[in-house]
Amino acid sequence: MVKSNVITFTVTAPPVTITNNTITAPKTTLTVGETITITGTLTFSAALPSSRGIDIKVYVNDTFVKGIQITAPSGSTGINYNFNISFDAAGTYSLYTDANFM
Amino acid sequence: MTISNTIVFTVSPRYFSLTVDSKAIEDGRVYPITVSVFIDDVYAGNTPLTKKIAEGMHKLYVSAEPPYSFKYWGDGVTDNPRTINITSDITLTAYFKYITEGLAVDARDNLGLRVPAEIYVDGKYVGDAPVTVEIKGLHTLEARCKMPWLYQWYRWSDGVTANPRSIDVVGYVYIVAEYIYIGGVY
């Protein structure tokens, strides 16, 4: 019996990613200057092994208008965020966010 | 990079109250008169008038029947039409003077209906018909119809066909720019 050398493998979990980013607004018809709160929900691919910072960028008509930073705690599989928005001129505006782990 | 869904917002302007009143000045007396109010070149009604209008810049014009001549607004502005910036509720009073010496100009069509026309004296815009100006002596008078596709120039009510024309204002002169309606069925 002749044993070979031993190879040790270290298997790490795949990196957690943000799999879903959904935003909702209490209403979509506003008056100039009226402030509303947008609520967003992020879903992760797995529980976070440690707390992670998340950078959320807000775009209006494809133009960056504000950034938000939040921290998701260790073990979380998702997190909610919210921010306020108002418009200073009449018109139609499209709004979305882009979320990334920092 | 995880892009969210998109929310589309429709944002409407804020609206405020614009109140327009008018008064006449005659021999030291001040009394209310009724005049026509135009907001952004659209007839809005007669004074006293309150309208909800969108926040922002607007054109305001008041027009009195002869022999009342516009003098000033209660806030000191002497332009008519004037520009107003609506950022809150606002009340304006237009003051007119009862004219006994001057020129009153109206514009009518062959059916006797008023024609939208700008009136110029010595090349300067003095208002839309009807308008009364406190002048005397020899001047150049011109009427410019704002809807020439609907009205064809005919003559002045004193028979003069030239436009522009000369006019000698002695005392109180009332004259009408006469047009022929060519717009088809009324």
Interface residues (C-beta under 8 A of the other chain):
Chain A: T17 I18 T19 N20 N21 T22 I23 T24 A25 T28 T29 L30 T31 V32 G33 I38 G40 L42 F87 A89 A90 G91 T92 Y93 S94 L95 Y96 T97 D98 A99 N100
Chain B: M1 T2 I3 S4 N5 T6 I7 V8 F9 T10 V11 S12 P13 R14 A54 E55
